Amino acid sequence: MKADIRASCLRRAYFRFALTLAPLPVVIWLAARGQPLAAALLFCTVLTTMVIGTLVPRCPLFGRMIKQLPQAENQALLTIDDGPHPEHTPAILDILDRHRIKALFFLVGKNAAQHPQLVREIVARGHEIGNHTQTHPAGTFWILHPARLWREIADCQETLASLCPDQPPRFFRPPAGHHNLFTALIAHALGLRMMLWSARGFDGVLTDVPTITQRIARRLKAGAIVLIHEGTPVAVEVALAVASLLAASGLKCVPPDSLAFSDDEVVVERRAAP
Ligand SMILES: [Zn+2]
């Protein structure tokens, strides 16, 4: 059954790729007809569209994604990427407990396999786990071919589902937010919804905690999906600052298990936050 779904999904992915190549014969035809400017213009338009759709994290050109929660409720969601981490995860879990925040942890499959007890601890303490690929190939994820993409997402799903069979991931987040023509298609075929974010402080790059917190604060509004990371030099300090920021913001931090999908993939609240 899974092999059938994979084969069907990969067929659709390669068909999609073939469609994107469709303008090329026109480019060649225009060039051969002595219209190099028109040929160059068409080629650049196709290329620019591909680059923007791939490298701009929140660009929905290649598939639907969740970028924020419904704004009607005064609510926000905290998401934490790249764990589990042997030092940061326990400290962050304590911080979240103190602030009564439930978060969505986007875990890397190989990290989870190394620290299975931390994955179970995250779930046992009321948080949800999400799929963040098996090996987190951040630099190359955007150029991976469909079969490799399938492996990255499916292997992570298998790893996490085997550790927490009652709560397999429902959401997928691509490394660095980069996704190509095939990513959403494959995530959906594996029963996942792609989730990006609306508020981040670039804590994977910056190390000044006040600057990181201020960047998040500027984008913190009703419906915000906040992104922070484990595994950075300031991971615990950022988690502490952001937990305080959320507590002082007046926003209700929704527990991830209160999120559900409607048919058109809008996220809705299933029950009120405690
Ligand atoms: Zn990541």
Residues whose N, C-alpha, C, O or C-beta is under 5 A from the ligand:
A	BS01	ZN	D81 D82 P175 A176
